[in-house]
Amino acid sequence: MERIFGIAGMSRRWKVGVLLVALAAALGVTGLAYSTSDQNAQLVSQNRVYGGGQFTVSPGDVRNFAIDAHHANGDAAYGDIEYGGGAHWQREQVLCLNVVGSSATVGAVVTNADRPDAIGLLVLWVVQDNGNLLSPTPDAATFQVFGPAGPAGGWPVGFPSVCPTPDAATSLFGLSHMPLNAGDFVVQRAAQENGQ
C-alpha cells in the first residue's frame, strides 16, 4: 500500500524543499520571538550558530543540514544538528561551541542515525557566516569529522567538552570550506565578548 503522507514517500527534491521551508519558518519564528520577548534577551549573552541549507561535496553528493547551537559563559553548550545526504542522515546533540569572529567550531555526538554504527560517534564541524542571503560570498561549511570518543578518535585536548578554534580545527584535520548552494548560517558572538 502506498503511503500518501510522510517523508518516506517523497522524492529527494521534495524532501530538501520541505526541510528548507520548515527551517525558514523556524528561523522566522525565532527572529520574531527574539525581537519581541524579554525572555529571549538572554540570547544576546550567548554564542550561537543557527541556520540550514545545503552544500555540494562532489558532483551528485549534496549534504543537507539544519543547526541550532548555543553556549553561554559558564554553561554547557546545547542544541541540535540534522545532517545528511544521499541515503544517509543523522541527528546530533551539540556538546561544545567555539565562536571566533564569523566562524564557529561545533562539537556534537550522534544520537540518532539511519546507520546504527554511527550512534555515539563524536562530530566536529566548522561553519562560516559570510553575511546574509544577499551577500555575494555564500556562507560555507567543512566536512563533518566523525570518530569514536577518546584517544582513538584523534581529537584535540578537552574535546568534546571544549571545542578548538575554527582555525585550529581546520588545520588539525586538514579541512576546507565548501560554499553553500542554498541556505544560511548565522554565527553570533555573545554581547559581552563584543564589548557591548
C-alpha positions as CSV (number, residue, x, y, z in Angstrom):
1,M,0.0,0.0,0.0
2,E,1.4,3.4,-1.0
3,R,2.0,6.0,1.7
4,I,0.2,9.2,0.9
5,F,1.6,11.3,3.8
6,G,5.1,11.4,5.3
7,I,8.7,12.0,4.2
8,A,9.3,8.3,3.3
9,G,7.2,8.6,0.1
10,M,8.6,11.9,-1.1
11,S,11.2,12.4,-3.8
12,R,14.6,13.7,-2.7
13,R,13.9,17.2,-4.2
14,W,10.7,17.4,-2.2
15,K,12.5,16.4,1.0
16,V,15.1,19.2,0.6
17,G,12.3,21.6,-0.2
18,V,10.3,20.6,2.9
19,L,13.4,20.9,5.0
20,L,14.3,24.4,3.7
21,V,10.7,25.6,4.1
22,A,10.5,24.3,7.7
23,L,13.8,25.8,8.5
24,A,12.9,29.2,7.1
25,A,9.6,29.1,9.1
26,A,11.5,28.2,12.3
27,L,14.1,30.9,11.8
28,G,11.3,33.5,11.2
29,V,9.6,32.5,14.4
30,T,12.9,32.6,16.2
31,G,13.6,36.1,14.9
32,L,10.1,37.3,15.9
33,A,10.4,35.8,19.4
34,Y,13.9,37.2,19.8
35,S,12.7,40.7,18.8
36,T,9.5,40.7,20.9
37,S,10.3,38.8,24.1
38,D,12.2,39.8,27.2
39,Q,12.7,36.1,27.9
40,N,14.9,35.9,24.8
41,A,17.1,38.8,25.8
42,Q,19.3,36.1,27.3
43,L,20.2,35.0,23.8
44,V,22.3,38.2,23.4
45,S,24.7,36.9,26.1
46,Q,25.2,33.5,24.2
47,N,27.4,32.4,21.4
48,R,25.0,30.9,18.8
49,V,25.0,29.2,15.5
50,Y,21.8,28.6,13.6
51,G,20.6,28.1,10.1
52,G,20.1,25.5,7.4
53,G,20.7,24.7,3.8
54,Q,22.9,22.5,1.7
55,F,26.3,22.3,0.1
56,T,27.9,20.1,-2.5
57,V,30.8,17.8,-1.6
58,S,31.3,16.5,-5.1
59,P,29.1,16.2,-8.2
60,G,25.9,14.3,-7.1
61,D,26.9,14.4,-3.4
62,V,24.9,17.0,-1.6
63,R,24.7,17.5,2.2
64,N,21.6,19.0,3.8
65,F,21.8,20.4,7.3
66,A,19.9,22.3,10.0
67,I,21.7,23.6,13.1
68,D,20.7,25.4,16.3
69,A,23.6,25.6,18.8
70,H,24.0,27.8,21.9
71,H,26.7,28.4,24.5
72,A,26.8,30.9,27.4
73,N,29.9,31.5,29.5
74,G,30.0,29.1,32.4
75,D,27.3,26.8,31.0
76,A,27.4,23.7,28.8
77,A,26.7,24.1,25.1
78,Y,23.5,22.7,23.9
79,G,21.4,22.3,20.7
80,D,20.8,20.0,17.8
81,I,22.1,19.4,14.3
82,E,20.3,17.5,11.5
83,Y,22.8,16.4,8.8
84,G,22.7,14.1,5.9
85,G,23.0,13.5,2.2
86,G,22.0,10.8,-0.3
87,A,20.7,7.8,1.6
88,H,22.3,8.7,5.0
89,W,21.1,11.1,7.7
90,Q,21.7,11.7,11.4
91,R,20.7,13.8,14.3
92,E,23.5,15.2,16.6
93,Q,23.4,16.7,20.1
94,V,25.7,19.7,20.5
95,L,28.3,19.4,23.2
96,C,30.6,22.4,22.6
97,L,30.7,25.6,20.6
98,N,33.6,28.0,19.9
99,V,32.8,31.2,18.0
100,V,35.7,33.3,16.7
101,G,34.6,36.2,14.5
102,S,32.2,35.0,11.9
103,S,33.3,31.3,12.1
104,A,32.5,28.6,14.6
105,T,33.6,25.1,15.6
106,V,30.8,22.9,16.8
107,G,31.3,19.6,18.6
108,A,28.5,17.0,18.9
109,V,27.6,13.4,19.4
110,V,25.4,11.4,17.0
111,T,22.2,10.4,18.9
112,N,20.1,9.0,16.0
113,A,21.0,7.8,12.5
114,D,20.0,5.6,9.7
115,R,23.2,3.6,10.4
116,P,23.2,2.1,13.9
117,D,27.1,2.0,14.0
118,A,27.1,5.9,13.7
119,I,25.3,6.4,17.0
120,G,27.6,7.5,19.8
121,L,30.3,8.8,17.4
122,L,31.7,12.3,18.1
123,V,31.4,15.0,15.4
124,L,33.5,18.1,14.8
125,W,32.2,20.7,12.2
126,V,33.4,24.2,11.2
127,V,31.0,26.7,9.7
128,Q,31.5,30.2,8.4
129,D,29.0,33.1,8.2
130,N,29.8,35.3,5.2
131,G,26.8,37.7,5.5
132,N,23.2,37.5,4.8
133,L,21.5,35.6,2.0
134,L,22.1,38.6,-0.4
135,S,25.9,38.6,0.2
136,P,28.0,37.9,-2.9
137,T,30.1,35.4,-0.9
138,P,28.0,32.5,0.2
139,D,28.3,31.0,3.7
140,A,30.5,27.9,3.9
141,A,31.0,24.7,5.9
142,T,33.6,21.9,6.1
143,F,33.0,18.2,6.0
144,Q,31.9,16.8,9.4
145,V,34.7,14.8,11.0
146,F,33.5,11.7,12.8
147,G,35.2,9.4,15.2
148,P,35.0,7.4,18.4
149,A,35.3,9.1,21.8
150,G,38.7,9.0,23.5
151,P,42.3,9.0,22.2
152,A,41.4,6.6,19.3
153,G,39.4,9.5,17.7
154,G,42.5,11.7,17.4
155,W,40.5,14.6,19.0
156,P,42.1,17.8,20.4
157,V,42.7,18.0,24.1
158,G,39.4,18.7,26.0
159,F,37.1,17.7,23.1
160,P,34.1,17.3,23.2
161,S,33.7,19.4,26.3
162,V,35.8,22.2,24.8
163,C,35.9,22.9,21.0
164,P,39.1,24.1,19.4
165,T,39.0,27.4,17.5
166,P,37.9,27.2,13.9
167,D,41.4,27.8,12.6
168,A,42.9,25.1,14.9
169,A,40.2,22.6,13.9
170,T,40.6,23.2,10.1
171,S,44.4,23.0,10.5
172,L,44.4,19.8,12.7
173,F,42.0,17.9,10.3
174,G,43.1,19.5,7.0
175,L,39.5,20.8,6.4
176,S,38.4,23.1,3.6
177,H,35.3,25.2,3.5
178,M,32.7,24.5,0.8
179,P,30.3,27.2,-0.2
180,L,26.6,26.7,0.5
181,N,24.4,26.1,-2.6
182,A,21.4,27.3,-0.6
183,G,20.6,28.4,2.9
184,D,22.4,30.5,5.5
185,F,24.4,30.3,8.8
186,V,24.1,32.9,11.5
187,V,27.1,33.0,13.7
188,Q,26.6,35.2,16.7
189,R,29.1,36.1,19.4
190,A,27.9,36.9,22.9
191,A,27.4,40.6,23.6
192,Q,29.8,40.8,26.5
193,E,32.5,39.3,24.2
194,N,31.8,42.1,21.7
195,G,32.3,44.7,24.4
196,Q,28.6,45.6,24.4
